[in-house]
Amino acid sequence: QVQLVESGGGLVQTGGSLRLSCAASGSIVSIAVMSWYRQAPGKQRELVAIITRTSTTNYAESVKGRFTISRDDARNAVYLQMNSLKPEDTAVYYCKAGNSPWGRGTQVTVSS
């Protein structure tokens, strides 16, 4: 199993953008599905976006049209471009490679 390290979070105003990165400790070429999750305070962790090995993507309704997931197998990395951010996007964001262990996540805070 690969280990994952998320980065790129921060504090941004409503309407701003952030690009999250997820670096894997090993090759992700053979991993069928890479995904991003998020967990807001007091809420359950929820799936935000997935990308398959063939780059098919799917998104939670709440982020469709604003977030874009991508993967770079040559760099063993997955990204989440987040635009038009809203206060309700505030959460800790985690990436997942198949059944990999959870990483520490990266905090995203959107101020109103």
C-alpha positions as CSV (number, residue, x, y, z in Angstrom):
1,Q,0.0,0.0,0.0
2,V,1.2,3.5,-0.8
3,Q,1.4,6.2,1.8
4,L,-0.2,9.6,0.9
5,V,0.7,13.1,1.9
6,E,-1.7,15.9,1.2
7,S,-0.7,19.6,0.8
8,G,-1.9,22.9,-0.6
9,G,-4.5,23.8,1.9
10,G,-4.9,27.2,3.5
11,L,-7.1,30.2,4.2
12,V,-8.9,31.8,1.3
13,Q,-11.8,34.2,0.9
14,T,-15.1,33.2,-0.6
15,G,-14.7,33.0,-4.4
16,G,-11.0,32.2,-4.2
17,S,-9.1,29.2,-5.5
18,L,-6.8,26.6,-4.1
19,R,-5.0,23.6,-5.7
20,L,-4.5,20.6,-3.4
21,S,-1.8,18.0,-4.1
22,C,-1.5,14.4,-3.0
23,A,1.9,12.8,-3.2
24,A,2.1,9.0,-3.1
25,S,5.1,7.1,-1.7
26,G,5.0,4.6,-4.6
27,S,3.6,4.1,-8.1
28,I,-0.1,4.8,-8.6
29,V,-0.2,3.5,-12.1
30,S,-2.0,0.3,-11.1
31,I,-4.4,1.9,-8.8
32,A,-7.8,1.9,-10.4
33,V,-9.4,4.8,-8.5
34,M,-7.9,7.8,-6.8
35,S,-10.2,10.0,-4.7
36,W,-10.5,13.1,-2.6
37,Y,-12.6,13.2,0.6
38,R,-13.3,15.9,3.1
39,Q,-14.4,16.2,6.6
40,A,-15.9,19.3,8.1
41,P,-16.1,19.9,11.9
42,G,-18.8,17.8,13.4
43,K,-19.6,16.0,10.2
44,Q,-18.9,12.7,8.6
45,R,-16.2,12.3,6.0
46,E,-17.6,12.6,2.5
47,L,-16.5,11.8,-1.0
48,V,-15.7,14.8,-3.1
49,A,-14.2,13.5,-6.3
50,I,-12.8,10.4,-7.9
51,I,-10.7,9.7,-11.0
52,T,-10.1,6.3,-12.5
53,R,-7.0,4.9,-14.2
54,T,-8.6,6.0,-17.6
55,S,-9.2,9.5,-16.2
56,T,-12.9,9.2,-15.9
57,T,-14.1,11.5,-13.2
58,N,-17.0,11.9,-10.9
59,Y,-17.9,14.6,-8.4
60,A,-20.2,15.2,-5.5
61,E,-23.1,17.4,-6.5
62,S,-22.0,20.2,-4.1
63,V,-18.7,20.7,-6.0
64,K,-19.6,20.0,-9.6
65,G,-18.5,22.7,-11.9
66,R,-16.2,24.2,-9.3
67,F,-13.7,21.4,-8.5
68,T,-11.5,19.4,-10.9
69,I,-9.6,16.3,-10.0
70,S,-6.6,15.1,-12.0
71,R,-3.8,12.5,-11.7
72,D,-0.2,12.4,-12.9
73,D,0.9,8.8,-12.8
74,A,4.4,9.7,-13.9
75,R,4.7,11.9,-10.7
76,N,2.7,9.5,-8.5
77,A,0.4,12.5,-7.7
78,V,-3.2,13.5,-7.6
79,Y,-4.5,17.0,-7.6
80,L,-7.7,18.8,-6.8
81,Q,-8.2,22.3,-8.3
82,M,-10.9,24.1,-6.3
83,N,-12.4,27.3,-7.7
84,S,-15.3,29.5,-6.6
85,L,-14.8,28.4,-3.0
86,K,-17.5,28.8,-0.5
87,P,-17.5,28.8,3.3
88,E,-19.2,25.4,3.3
89,D,-16.1,24.0,1.5
90,T,-14.2,24.5,4.8
91,A,-12.9,21.0,5.9
92,V,-9.9,18.8,6.1
93,Y,-9.3,17.3,2.7
94,Y,-7.8,13.8,2.3
95,C,-6.8,11.8,-0.7
96,K,-7.1,8.0,-1.1
97,A,-5.5,5.5,-3.4
98,G,-7.6,2.5,-3.6
99,N,-7.6,1.0,0.0
100,S,-4.6,3.0,1.2
101,P,-4.4,4.2,4.7
102,W,-5.7,7.7,5.4
103,G,-3.1,10.5,5.4
104,R,-3.1,13.5,7.7
105,G,-5.1,15.6,5.3
106,T,-4.8,19.3,4.6
107,Q,-6.9,22.0,6.1
108,V,-9.0,24.3,3.8
109,T,-10.7,27.3,5.4
110,V,-12.9,29.6,3.3
111,S,-13.8,32.9,5.0
112,S,-17.0,34.7,4.3
